[in-house]
Amino acid sequence: MRLDKLDYLDGDNLKVLVALTYYRPHVSGLTIYVERLARALVGRGHQVTVLTSRYDTNLALNEVLNGVNVVRVPVAMRISKGVIMPTIGLVASKLVYSHDVLSIHLPQLDASGIALRARILGKPSILTYHSDLTLPRTIFNRLVNLLVDGSNHIAASLSDAICAYTSDFAINSHLLSKYLSKVHYILPPVTVSDVDAESVEEWAKLHGIRDDYPVIGVASRLAADKGIEYLLDALPMLLDVHPGLRVIHAGPISDVIGESAYYKRLKPIFRKYSKCYSFVGTLDSYDMTRFYRCCNMIALPSVNSTETFGLVQIEAALCGTPTVASDLPGVRVPSRMTGMGFTVPPGDSTKLSEGILRLLDNNGSYHMHKHEIASQFSPDLVAEQYEKLFHELFLYKRKRIPNIRPEN
C-alpha cells in the first residue's frame, strides 16, 4: 500500500528529519543506506532533511543534495570516530519541532538527545540500528564504547520503533536483543546503475584487467573491522594456484576517519603485493557497477559486528558477481537469500583462501536472476515500508490503534 495521502497530516506530505553522524560525501555502508532512503522518500513526495556533522570544514553548513536538505552542525573536536558538536542540541530542537517524523540512525552519540526531543514533542521516531560500535582495543576507546552504548540504549528505549536489517543480526546484537519486542525488519535499499558491456570493457582496459587471470574485488573503506589483513595473509596461498591473480580494491584508503594507524600498519604489505593488489579509489555508482562486473568475485572478510549485512554483497549479486563473506550474524544472510556465494569463518586466512579458490573454481554455480534480487531491495519499497511504519506510529500515539507490534 502506498501512503501518498496520510490522513493524520491532512493530505500533506511528510516532513522527515533524518539524523546520523556522517553523510555524503563520507562513504560507508551507513551513509549509502541513508542517502538511498532519503532520495527515495523525496521521490515519493516527502520533504527530507538530514541532520549530520560538518566533519570537514570545507563542507557547506546547509545545502541541497539530490532534493535532500542537508544541515551540518560544526564539529568542535573528534574522539576516535565520533564527533563533538556543542550546538547540536539547539539545532536538533528546532528541527525536531518543525518536522513530522524522525528517522534516527545508529551508532550515533547524539541519538539519545534527539530521541528525547522527539518523545517530549510527541513526534513519531524510528531508530535504525546499522551496527554495533567496535573500536580498537585501548582504555580510552573502551570508555568511548561505553558512552556510545549508553546513549544507544537510551535512544532505543525512547524511540517508538526500531528497524534492523535481519532477525539474524538482531537476536545476536547486544543492544537489539534487549528490545526485540519493538524491532521491525526492513531489508536495506540497494540499487546499481545500468551499464553496457562496452563500457565495462572500457573500464577493464583502463585498469589493466584482462580475461586470462581471475580478479578478486574488495569494495570497502580501509578499516580494521573489514579484516583486509586476512585477505593479504591469504594472498600467498592464492598466488600459488593463480600466479596472475589480481585484487582490485574500490573505496577510500588513506583518509578514512579513525583508521590512520590501520592504514600505516598495512601499507608495507600493500607495497609488497603492489603487482597484484591495486586501488581504484572511491567510485561513483556507475563506476562501481563497472567494477563489480569486471570482478570474478568479491571478498568481504569482515571480523566483527560493525559489519551487519554487507550491502556490497547485494550490489555485486545484481551485477552477476558472487561473494565470499565472513560467517557473521547478518553478514551470512545475503548469500543465503541470493545463492550468490557463501561464507567462511571470520579471522581465518586459510579458510578464506580455500573459500576464494572454491568459488573461483565453481563461479558459474553461483547465479540468480537480477530481477529476483532487485525486487527485494528496491529503495522505493524500503521507503514505502518506512512510510507505513510512520503512519502506524502516529495512529498509535493518537490512541487510534491499540498497539504497534512488528509483523515478524
N, C-alpha and C positions, 0 to 999 in steps of 0.2 A: 504494500500500500504506500503510495507516495503522498506525503502530507504537505501539499503545496499551500493549502489554506488551513492554518491551525486555529481552531476556534477560540483558544484562550488568548490569542493575540488579535482578535477581531479581524482576521483575514490578512494582517500584515505579516511580512516575512520576519524570520528570527534575526535578532542581533546577537551573534555568538561571540563570546570572548574566549580565546584560546590562550592558555598560559603555559610556557615552557622556558627553560633556561637558555637554550641556544636555538636559533632559527637560521634560515638562509642568510648569508652564503655558507654558514657552517655545514659540514657534511657528516652525517651519521644516519643510521637507520631510523632513529627517532625523528630527526628533522625532516627526513624524506617522507616518513609516515604523515607527520603533521602538515607538511606542505601539500601532499596529495589530498588529505582530508579537507583542509581549508579551501583549496581550489575547487573541490567537488561540491562543497557547501555553497560556495559563491555561484557555481554553475547551476545550482538548484534554486537560486534567487535569494539567498540569505546574505546578510551583511556580516562579514567576519573581520574581527580584529585580533591580531596576535600580539600578546604582551610578552616581551622577551628581554634579554640583556643586550646592551651595546658593548659586547665583549671586545670589539675592535673600535678604537676611536675614529677610524676612517669611515665607519658606517653612519648613515643618517639616523637621527633620533626618530624621525617619522617618515615613512614612505609607503607607496602602494606597489605591491608586487603581485602581478597576475590577478588583480582585482581584490587582493587581500590587504587590509590596512595593517601595517606593521608599526608597533610602538616599542621603541627600545629605551630601556632605562640605563642611565650611566652607571658604570662599574667603578667602585672606589678601589677595590682590590680583589685579587683572586686567591682562593685557597684550594690548592690542588686543581681539580676540575670544576670546582664550584666558584661562584662569584658573590661578592658582597655589594648590594645595591641599596644605599641608605634611603633613597627616595621611593623604593618600590612600594612601600605601604601607601603613600599618598597617591601615587599613580594608580595602583590597584583599586583603591577605594572609589576613585572617580569612575574607573572603567567598569567595575562590577555594578555600580549603581546605574550606569547608563546602558547596560546590556541586559538581554532577557535570560540568557542561559550561559553556563560556564563549562568549558572543556579543559580540565587541568591535567597536565602530563608529567608523570614522574619517571625517574627521580628528579626532584627539584626542591631545593632548600626552602624556598618561599611558598611552597604549596599549602602548608598549614594555615598561614596567614590569609591567603587568597580564599581558601575553602571556608575559613571562619567568616570572612566578609560575606560570602555567598549565603551562609547559614543565617547570619544576622539580618540580611536584606531580603531573605526569602526567595533567593534565586536558585533554580534547579542547577545542580552541579554534578558533572560526571568526571570521575577521576580515571584516567587511562594509565595503567601501570605497565611500562615498557620493559623494565628490567630491574634487578637488584643492583645496588651500587657496590662494586668491589674494587677498592683502591689498593695499590701496592702496600705490602705489609710494613708499616712503620708505626711507631707510637702515635705520632701526630695524625696519620691517616685513620687510625682506629678511632680517635676522638671525632674526626670528621664523619666517619661512617656512623658512629653512634648518634651524632647530631642530626644527620640526614635521615637516618632510620626513625628517630623520634618524630621528626617533622612529617615523615611519610605516614606514620601510624596516626598522628593527629588528623592529617588530611583525609586518610581513609575512613576514620570514624565520623568525620564531619560531612563528607560527601554523600550525596543521595544514592549514588550507584557507582560501581567500579567496573571498568572494562579490562579484560585481558584477552590476549590472542587465542590462547588454548587452555583447556582444563588441565592438560598435561603439565604446563608450567605452573598454573595457579595452585594446584594441590601440592606442589613441591616448593613453592615460594615461601620464605619465612614470613613475609608480610601478607600476601594474598590468602594463604591458608587459614589465616585468622578471621577473614572476612568473606568466606565463601558464600554466605547466605545472600550477599548483595553483589556478587560478581556476575557479570554478563559476558558472554564470549562473542567477540566480533573479530573475524579474520582481518588482517591488515590490508590496506589498499595497495595494490601492485599493478603497474602498467609498464609497458615498454613501447618504444617507438617502432613505427613501420619502416623497415629498411630493406632495400632490394639487394639482390646477390651481387650486383656490380659494385655497389657502394661498400659492401663487406670486403670484396676482393681488393678494392682500393685501399681500405684501412689496413688490411693484412700486408699489402705491399709496402705501405708507408712505414710499418713497424717491422719489416723484415721477416714476416711469418710465412712459412712455406708448408706445403702439404706432406712433405716427406719426414716429418717428425711430429710427435704429439705436443700439444700446448696445454699446460695447466694454467687456469686463470685464478687469480686472487682478487676479490672485489671488496675492499675494506680499507678503512683508515689504518695506519700502523699504530696499534695499541696493544698493550700487554695482554688484554683479555682475548685478543684474536689468536693467540698461540702460534704466531708466524715462526717462532724459533723451532717448533716441532716439524714444520714443513722444511725448514732449512736443514734440520738434522736428518730428515728423510731423503734429502737430495742424493747423497752418495749411493744409496740403495736403488733409487730410481734411475740414476745415470748409468749404473751397471747394466741395467736392462735396456734402457733407451738413451744411448750416449748423446743423441742430438736433441733430447728433450729441452723444452723451454718453459719457464714460468713467467707469465705476464701479470704484473700487479697494477691494478687500477685503484686509485684512491689517494688521499693526502698522506704524505710520508713524514717530512721533516718538521712540519709546523702544526702537528696535532697537539691540542691543548692537554697539558699534563703528562705528555708521553716523551719528553725530550730525552730522559735517561734511557728509556727503552730503545729509542732510535740510536742513541750513542752506543749502546751495548751491541746492537745487531749490525751496525754499519760496517765493521770489519768483515763480517760474514757475508754481507751483500757484496762487498768488494771482491771477496774470494770467489764468489759464484757469478761475477758480473757477466760472464759469457753466456750464462743460461738463465739468469734471473734479472729481469729488467722492469722498469717502472714507466708507466704512461701517464701518470698524474691523475688529477681529478677530472672526470669526464662528464659531459652533459648527457642527457637521456639518449640522444641519437647515437652518440659515440659509444655509450655503454652497450647499446644493442649490438653495434658492430663488434665490440669487444667480446661479448658473450658468444656471438656466432662464429668468431674466429677460434674459440677455445674448444678443445675436445671434452673438457670437464672443468668444474670449479672445485677448489679446495676451500673448506671452511673449518679450520682446525681450532675453533674457539675452546677455551678452557674453563670458563665459569659462567655463572648465571647472569652476567652482564649481557650475554647473548641469550635471547629467549625465543627466537624463531629463525632469524636469518632471512630477511627479505630477498637477499641475493639468490637464494635457492629457487624462489618462485620466478624472479626475473630471468634467471638462467633457463629454467624449465620452459618459460614462454618463448625462449629463443631456441629451444630444442637441445639445450646443453644440460647434462646431468651433474650432480654434485656429490662429493664425499664430504660429509659433515661430522662433527663430534656428536656422540650419543649423550646429549644433554636434554633436560626437560624442556619441551617446546621446540628445541632445535631439531629433534628427531621427527617432528610431525610432518614437515613439508615432503620429505621423501616417502613417507607412508601414504600421504594424500595423493601424490602425483606418480609414484613409482619411478621418479627420475633420480635414481641414485640410492645411496644407503648411508648408514652411519658407522663410525668406528669409535673405540674408547678415546676419550679426551686425554691429552698429555702423553700420548704413546706414539713415538715416531715410527716404530717398527710396524705397528698396526695401521698407522696412517699410510705408510708406503705400500703395505700389502693391499690396502683398500684402493689406493690410487691405481696400482697395477691391475687389480681385478677389474676395475671399471674401464680402464683403457683397453683391456683385452676383450671386454664384452660391452663396449659402448653402445652398440646398436640395440641392446636388450632393454635399454632404459629410455623409453619414449612414451609420451602421452600427447593426445591431440591438444593443440593450443587452446581451442575454444572451451574445452572442458576445464582447463585451469583458469583461464581468464574470467569465466563466469562466476567463479567463487571469490575472486579478489578484486572485482571491479570497484574503483574508487566511488562511483556513484552509488553502488549497493551499500558500501560502508557508510557513506553519508546518509543514506536513507535509514539505515539501522540506528545511527545516532539521532536522527530526527524523531524517529518513533519513540526512542527511549526518553528524549527530552519531553515529548508530548505526554507520555505516561507519567513522568515525574511531576509535571506541572499539575496534572489532574489529581495526583496523589496529594500534593501539597494543598490543593483546594478541597481535599477530602471527598472528591467525586468518584474515587475508586478505593476499595478497602486497603490495598497494599500493592506494592510492586515487587514481584519476585522474578528472578531470572528464569527464562524458559530453557533450562538445561536438562 
